[in-house]
């Protein structure tokens, strides 16, 4: 059975993928006993990668640092911090970094995605690019807010990709009905889950199995920001108190 875990991305041994030229830090997934989602930090040095294949999974990317471009499905899209990218199964892409700074992204793979219900035009899902600042700010429980990066409305059929904003007010203990992986972008905090407690800072990676009663507490003076992916898809506002009572009536 999967358990909650916190991994510091900076402490994960990097490896260079000889097939693509990417430096990879595998943070969460089978190596941490989690089969629902796979998270890794990818680093592209100056230059262009070789072709990267998504295979049968769905994949999301979110740019942490650096600038460059992605070449996918015959198109080129600019990449910069806080740009998200959805890649459907079968996608092949290349990253280009003009340098000199590295291009770093947090990547999440969704293995064994749901079957593709082709759109009304009969076309399969296409890659989609999202700039976080263009997305609507929505409300969740305990003054928390979020912006959707990708979900079934933009092609990501098996999961939801979002950025969450966590205020300094501590949320009550609660749970979600989805499996989730989280990357801390900004802020300081503590992950509470029963007797499990771990400090959090930028670069912390969290795996949170479905129905785990927990609280992600912001212990700093400014809002904490996270980027996360959960499956199955839904609203980040869907949360429940330990007795099963909905924690945020606005999502019901």
Beta strands, then each sheet from edge to edge (+ up, - down):
strand 1: 5-8
strand 2: 15-16
strand 3: 23-28
strand 4: 38-44
strand 5: 47-48
strand 6: 52-53
strand 7: 58-65
strand 8: 68-72
strand 9: 75-79
strand 10: 83-87
strand 11: 92-97
strand 12: 103-110
strand 13: 128-131
strand 14: 138-139
strand 15: 145-150
strand 16: 160-166
strand 17: 179-186
strand 18: 189-193
strand 19: 196-200
strand 20: 204-208
strand 21: 215-218
strand 22: 224-231
sheet 1: 1+ 20- 17+ 22- 16+ 15- 14+
sheet 2: 2+ 3- 4+ 12- 7+ 10- 13+
sheet 3: 5+ 11- 6+
sheet 4: 5+ 11- 8+ 9-
sheet 5: 19+ 18- 21+
end
